[in-house]
Each structure stands twice: as structure tokens, then as C-alpha cells.
Amino acid sequence: MKILITGASSGLGAELARQYASDETELVLLARRENRLIDLKNELQTRCKSVEVVAVDVTDFPLLQEKIRNIGVVDMVILNAGVSLGHSNNIPTIAEFKNLYDVNVLSNHAILEVLLPLFLEQKSGKIVFVSSLASLFSMPSSKVYSSSKRALNAYAEGVRYKYKKHGVKVLTILPGFIKSELTDKNDFEMPFILSTQEGVKKIKNAIEKEKEFYAFPLRFYLIISSLNLLPAFLRQRIVNFIN
Ligand SMILES: NC(=O)c1ccc[n+]([C@@H]2O[C@H](COP(=O)([O-])OP(=O)(O)OC[C@H]3O[C@@H](n4cnc5c(N)ncnc54)[C@H](OP(=O)(O)O)[C@@H]3O)[C@@H](O)[C@H]2O)c1
């Protein structure tokens, strides 16, 4: 099985590569930090059929698409590259906002614009979108990130409806807090935080079970879903309290 993982140089992406490594797997690891990808390749290549490194900034869409064309068809793409602006009450700049959307939303379409025709040709393919529980509830300090992940959910849903009958499986994963470079920047207590290994094990398990929508940890998901059922004035009070 050939698997392309974006954002493979750290955190969930690197751990996904580790957990997918097997003598039947051909891994393609994509991110900007080439040295990190090469270290990971050196770590995993004896356990895998092959490991390929693709160093590219996903916001350079023409170069990204050229690299994806060179990789050719894969069995599964895990669209995991993502950034956050941290948690801040400053007004984000338009440049920060645009870069975040380029990485978290648009780069995924840049990749799929190339891969979808190949999936349709082979009548199979799995697309895994790594979204976030933050997509379900927009905190004032992380509104840009939340909105990008909510946009991603909507895009993923449409891709699923459109291509399901063509053999393309689309899964959306919504993790809560998992230890990584992204969450290491947070200076507050993160509820229900999971270790990288635990979090990725759950993601891999959901992919194997082909769960089209998988939000975890369950308790955190239920709390967020319940908040969304409250009237707006009560939600506002709770947000004021948390923030
Ligand atoms: N950790 C959590 O609690 C959590 C929760 C919910 C969702 N998520 C999502 O999970 C995904 C992985 O995040 P993580 O927690 O593992 O964070 P991370 O350790 O910071 O990893 C982010 C990855 O994205 C890559 N990336 C960022 N900007 C890029 C760019 N312009 N071009 C190419 N690659 C880029 C980074 O590689 P380079 O810097 O080398 O390019 C890195 O490999 C993200 O989509 C994140 O939103 C994480």
C-alpha cells in the first residue's frame, strides 16, 4: 500500500508514518523540513517497502502540484499538514490569516486536484482529512484556526458525497488535544490531552475501520456537542468564563 502523508516531519504526521511502517508499505513523507524527513526515512526504511521524501512548502501550489504529479498514484493520502496561530487575543494580520488558510485548506485541494483524477481512473483511493474538534466550537483566541478546520469539514463532506460512488473513500478525523509541536506552544491546561502515540493509534484505528467522521476523545466531543445545543447567550457566558 502506497501512502502519502503531508506534515510528516513532526507530531501526528511523523507518528502516523511510524505506525504505518511495515514491509507492505510504501511511504511518501511530505513537509518543508527536509532534514527531519530524511531522519525519519533513515529510521523507517528497513521496516518499509520504500520511503520517499518530498520537501516542499504546501503553500507553493505550482511546485506542490508538480511534486504530487511526480509521486503519481497512491492508495491513500493523509492530508495532515496544518498550522495554528497559537491562542492569542491579538487581531491576526491578513498575512497570518491567508497563510493559515493556504496550509489548512487550499493546499489540500491543490493536492486533490492532481490526485482525484488518478483515483477516479483506478476506481479507488482513500482521502483522510485531519481536521480538529476546534472546528466544532470557535473560541475567540483561535477563531482563524477553528474557521479553517470548519471550512475543511465542509469541503471534505462535499468531496465524500461527490466521489463515494466512484470508489473513493473520504474520512474526516477531528482530534482533540494531542501532544505535538503545535500543542507545545499552548500555555494553558489542555483538557483530555493524549500522548502522540495514543492519539495517532486512535486515528489509525478509525482509518482502518473507515469511519467517515471520527471525533475524539469521546468525552471532549460530547462536551463540545452539548455546548452547541445551548442557547447563544449561555454559550457566550461560558466562552467569557473560559477565555
Ligand atoms: N496536536 C493536536 O492537538 C491537534 C488537534 C487537532 C488537529 N490537529 C491537526 O493535526 C495536524 C498535525 O498537527 P500536529 O499537531 O502534528 O502539529 P505539528 O507537529 O506542528 O506538525 C505540523 C506539520 O505540518 C507541516 N507543515 C506546516 N506548514 C507547512 C507548509 N507550509 N508546507 C508543508 N508542510 C507544512 C509541518 O512540517 P514543516 O514545518 O517541516 O513544513 C509539520 O510536519 C494539523 O493539521 C493540526 O491542525 C492537531
The ligand as an ORCA input file, in Angstrom:
! r2SCAN-3c Opt
* xyz 0 1
  N      -1.945     18.248     18.048
  C      -3.227     18.485     18.233
  O      -3.702     18.599     19.376
  C      -4.151     18.578     17.058
  C      -5.524     18.569     17.328
  C      -6.406     18.651     16.270
  C      -5.922     18.701     14.979
  N      -4.581     18.717     14.752
  C      -4.127     18.801     13.373
  O      -3.193     17.770     13.147
  C      -2.316     18.141     12.097
  C      -0.883     17.893     12.522
  O      -0.561     18.787     13.557
  P       0.474     18.443     14.712
  O      -0.237     18.613     15.985
  O       1.173     17.180     14.430
  O       1.461     19.706     14.587
  P       2.987     19.827     14.169
  O       3.835     18.905     14.944
  O       3.275     21.281     14.238
  O       3.003     19.329     12.653
  C       2.565     20.119     11.585
  C       3.125     19.551     10.304
  O       2.643     20.348      9.215
  C       3.752     20.683      8.391
  N       3.569     21.981      7.753
  C       3.193     23.154      8.324
  N       3.223     24.146      7.432
  C       3.619     23.594      6.246
  C       3.873     24.112      4.968
  N       3.709     25.419      4.684
  N       4.296     23.254      3.999
  C       4.472     21.944      4.262
  N       4.237     21.387      5.460
  C       3.834     22.212      6.452
  C       4.943     20.740      9.344
  O       6.143     20.476      8.622
  P       7.280     21.546      8.267
  O       7.280     22.592      9.341
  O       8.516     20.726      8.216
  O       6.888     22.064      6.940
  C       4.635     19.571     10.260
  O       5.116     18.372      9.714
  C      -2.641     19.605     11.786
  O      -3.490     19.670     10.671
  C      -3.376     20.064     13.025
  O      -4.237     21.137     12.763
  C      -3.686     18.653     15.764
*
